[in-house]
Structures are given as structure tokens and as C-alpha cells.
């Protein structure tokens, strides 16, 4: 989840300065500290390739939807489904490959959907996700001895839920701070959190990420997830449709 303005992340003043730099520096530090946490095995490279290809294919299949959303989400938080693949990567890949997967997904979206956006603002968004993933990874490392692989059983499921919660909280907190700084004096904390429907979609993306991680041993079953992923993706347009139905497109006033 990311703050939106023109059209992905328009950060001005203080946000383009110190806070943005702090997030970038913190992400770079997290990458350096976790680089050697887990050795990269051959099967990790295979799983990384599968997730990278799936992420690219996902965007290409939904490109028309993303370009419409890119035009109609100014001034709002931007909920996307890239977390399906990056959260799956967090669960089954060593940290360096998770970072590369995040960079690939954000670079691909910037190139295919939103090249009008200032690149360093995309960097901020990617660093936000790196820090959120680091928080989730910390939960996995400290509470399971199977990292980097999906923990099994009810205990493992509970750890995955906690990791998802940690990732969401950090991502949402940094996003909310950016939104508040973008609109000083006009955006409340509640408003910066976005509508509940967006949050539920984000929860759904994280849940699908868990399912994707579970299929890594037999990735052919990823094909079964194509339909639910595309259905959830179309749900992202709901808020735009509701807004268009109730407000005048020129003035923004209620019909």
C-alpha cells in the first residue's frame, strides 16, 4: 500500500527531504544486515524465477486495469496486489532475493504503467516494502527454525499470520506518515489509513501470497490461482466506480 497523488507518490517539501532519505537509508541498512542471514540454495533461485515470472505475467494480464487506476487514484492511498508475490517471496526466499523481487516488481510497474512518476518516489515506495518485509522476516527468523521456507502446522500458520501483520503495520505506518506530510493540515490520521475496503483487499493479497508460497514445491498449481487473483484485482476498481457514481468528475462535488 502506498500514498498516491500524481499519480503514484507525489511527495513534496519535507517528504522529499529528510523523511524520504531516512526510509531509504533504513532500507539500505536492513538489506546490508540481512544479506548473509540465509545461504542461497539452488531451489531458492528456481523459486525466485517462478515468482518473478508470475509477477510480470500478473501485471501484463491486468495492465489495462492498472492504467485506469493510475489515472483515478490521485490524492488517495494506492492499494496494489504486488504483495501477493513479494510476501510469498518473504516466506520462502532469503532476504537478498526478496529485495531483488521487490525491486523487479516496482521497476516493472514503473516502466509499464507510470513512467511519468519521479523515479526516487518509486524508490521510496520500494524501500517502504523492504522495511515492511524486514519486519515480517524478523518475526519468521525469531519464531521458527525453518527460515527461509514456509513453516508447517498450526504453529507455523500462527507465525505466518504474525509476519503478515508485522509487514502490514510497518507498510501502513510509513504510508500514513507520507500521506499526512503530503497534505499537512488537511489529512487526518484516520483519512491517511484509507478506506476499510482497501485494507481488506490488502489482507486478501497477503493471504494469496501465503497460498502462492505453499505451491512453490509444485508451481503448476499456480495456474489454479489465476482466476481468483484476477477477480480480486478487478475489485480494486470498486472504489473508483463508487467515486465516479457519486461525484461530479469536474468539480469533485457530490451529484
C-alpha positions in Angstrom: 0.0 0.0 0.0 1.3 3.4 -1.0 0.3 7.1 -0.9 -0.9 8.4 -4.2 -1.0 11.7 -5.8 0.4 12.4 -9.3 -0.2 9.5 -9.8 1.8 7.1 -7.6 3.6 9.1 -5.0 3.8 12.9 -5.1 5.9 13.8 -2.1 6.7 17.4 -1.5 8.7 19.5 0.9 9.7 17.6 4.0 8.8 14.2 2.5 11.1 14.6 -0.5 13.8 15.5 2.0 14.7 14.1 5.4 11.8 11.5 5.9 12.3 10.0 2.4 16.0 9.8 2.9 15.6 8.2 6.3 13.4 5.5 4.9 15.8 4.8 2.0 18.8 4.7 4.4 17.0 2.4 6.8 16.1 0.1 3.9 19.7 0.0 2.7 20.8 -0.8 6.3 18.3 -3.6 6.6 19.5 -5.1 3.3 23.1 -5.0 4.4 22.4 -6.6 7.8 20.3 -9.4 6.4 22.4 -10.2 3.2 24.1 -13.2 4.8 21.3 -14.3 7.0 20.4 -17.4 4.9 22.6 -19.1 2.2 21.0 -19.0 -1.2 20.4 -22.6 -2.4 19.7 -23.6 -6.0 16.0 -24.2 -5.2 15.7 -20.6 -3.9 16.9 -19.4 -7.4 14.2 -21.5 -9.0 11.5 -20.2 -6.7 12.7 -16.7 -7.3 12.4 -17.1 -11.0 8.9 -18.5 -10.7 7.8 -15.6 -8.5 9.4 -13.1 -10.8 7.8 -14.5 -13.9 4.4 -14.7 -12.1 4.7 -11.1 -11.0 5.5 -9.9 -14.6 2.7 -12.0 -16.0 0.2 -10.7 -13.4 0.8 -7.1 -14.4 0.7 -7.8 -18.1 -2.7 -9.6 -17.7 -4.1 -6.6 -15.7 -2.3 -3.8 -17.5 -5.5 -2.1 -18.7 -6.9 -2.1 -15.1 -3.7 -0.7 -13.6 -3.5 2.1 -16.2 -7.1 3.1 -15.4 -6.3 3.1 -11.7 -3.2 5.1 -12.3 -5.5 7.9 -13.7 -8.1 7.8 -11.0 -6.3 7.5 -7.7 -4.8 10.9 -7.2 -4.8 12.0 -3.6 -5.6 8.6 -2.2 -3.7 5.6 -0.9 -2.8 3.2 -3.6 -3.6 -0.4 -2.9 -2.0 -2.9 -5.2 -1.6 -6.7 -5.4 2.2 -6.8 -5.8 2.3 -8.0 -2.2 1.0 -11.4 -3.4 4.4 -12.1 -4.9 6.6 -10.1 -2.5 5.0 -11.7 0.6 5.3 -15.2 -1.0 8.9 -14.4 -1.6 9.4 -13.2 2.0 8.1 -16.6 3.2 10.3 -18.8 1.0 13.3 -16.8 -0.2 16.5 -15.5 1.5 16.4 -11.7 2.1 18.6 -10.7 -0.8 16.3 -12.4 -3.3 13.3 -10.8 -1.6 14.9 -7.4 -2.1 15.6 -8.1 -5.8 12.0 -9.4 -6.2 10.6 -6.2 -4.7 12.9 -4.1 -7.0 11.8 -6.0 -10.0 8.1 -5.7 -9.3 8.3 -2.0 -8.7 10.6 -1.4 -11.6 8.2 -3.3 -13.9 5.2 -1.3 -12.8 7.1 2.0 -13.2 8.2 1.0 -16.8 4.8 -0.3 -17.9 2.3 1.9 -16.1 3.7 5.0 -14.5 6.8 6.4 -16.1 5.5 9.9 -15.5 6.4 9.5 -11.8 9.6 10.8 -10.4 11.8 7.7 -10.0 13.0 8.5 -6.5 9.4 8.4 -5.3 9.1 4.8 -6.6 12.3 4.1 -4.7 10.6 5.4 -1.6 7.7 3.0 -2.1 10.0 0.1 -2.7 12.1 0.9 0.3 8.9 1.1 2.3 8.1 -2.5 1.3 11.7 -3.6 2.0 11.4 -2.3 5.6 8.0 -3.9 6.0 9.3 -7.2 4.7 12.3 -6.9 7.1 9.8 -6.6 10.0 7.9 -9.7 8.7 11.2 -11.6 8.3 12.3 -10.7 11.8 9.1 -12.5 13.1 9.9 -15.5 10.9 13.6 -15.7 12.0 12.9 -15.4 15.7 9.8 -17.7 15.9 10.7 -20.5 13.5 13.7 -22.6 12.8 12.8 -23.3 9.1 13.6 -19.9 7.6 13.7 -19.5 4.6 10.9 -21.9 3.9 7.3 -21.9 4.8 6.8 -23.1 8.4 4.4 -26.1 8.8 1.5 -26.9 11.1 -0.7 -24.7 13.2 2.3 -23.2 14.9 3.8 -22.3 11.6 0.5 -20.8 10.4 0.4 -18.6 13.5 3.9 -17.4 12.8 3.0 -16.6 9.2 -0.1 -14.6 10.4 2.2 -12.6 12.8 4.7 -12.0 10.0 1.9 -10.7 7.7 0.6 -8.4 10.5 4.1 -7.0 11.1 4.6 -6.4 7.4 1.2 -4.7 7.1 1.7 -2.5 10.1 5.1 -1.2 9.0 3.9 -0.6 5.5 0.7 1.1 6.6 2.5 3.3 9.1 5.1 4.6 6.7 2.4 5.1 4.1 0.2 7.1 6.5 3.1 9.3 7.5 3.8 10.1 3.9 0.1 10.9 3.2 0.0 13.2 6.2 3.1 15.0 5.1 1.8 15.4 1.6 -1.4 17.1 2.8 -0.4 19.0 6.0 -3.4 20.3 7.8 -5.9 18.6 5.5 -5.4 14.9 6.1 -6.3 13.3 9.4 -4.7 10.1 10.8 -8.0 8.3 10.0 -8.0 9.6 6.5 -4.4 8.5 5.9 -5.3 5.0 6.8 -7.6 4.7 3.7 -11.0 3.0 3.5 -11.7 -0.3 5.1 -12.3 -1.9 1.6 -8.7 -1.2 0.6 -7.4 -2.7 3.8 -9.4 -5.9 3.2 -8.0 -6.1 -0.3 -4.5 -5.9 1.1 -5.3 -8.6 3.6 -6.6 -10.7 0.7 -3.4 -10.1 -1.3 -1.3 -11.3 1.7 -3.4 -14.4 2.1 -3.0 -15.2 -1.6 0.8 -14.7 -1.0 0.7 -17.5 1.6 -1.1 -19.8 -0.9 1.5 -19.0 -3.6 4.3 -19.8 -1.1 2.6 -23.1 -0.4 2.6 -24.0 -4.1 6.3 -23.5 -4.6 7.1 -27.2 -4.3 4.7 -27.8 -7.2 4.3 -24.5 -9.1 2.0 -26.0 -11.7 -0.8 -25.3 -9.1 -0.1 -21.6 -9.5 -2.3 -21.8 -12.6 -5.3 -22.5 -10.3 -4.8 -19.1 -8.7 -5.0 -17.2 -11.9 -8.8 -16.7 -11.7 -9.1 -15.7 -8.0 -6.1 -13.3 -8.4 -7.7 -11.6 -11.5 -11.1 -11.4 -9.7 -9.6 -9.8 -6.6 -7.7 -7.4 -8.9 -10.9 -6.2 -10.5 -12.2 -5.5 -7.1 -9.6 -2.7 -6.9 -11.7 -0.7 -9.3 -14.7 -0.7 -7.0 -13.7 2.5 -5.1 -13.1 4.3 -8.4 -16.5 3.2 -9.7 -18.2 4.3 -6.4 -16.5 7.7 -6.5 -17.4 8.3 -10.2 -21.0 7.4 -9.5 -21.4 9.8 -6.6 -19.2 12.8 -7.5 -19.0 15.2 -10.5 -15.9 14.5 -12.5 -15.1 18.2 -13.0 -15.8 19.8 -9.6 -15.4 16.8 -7.3 -18.7 17.7 -5.6 -21.4 15.2 -4.8 -24.0 14.7 -7.5 
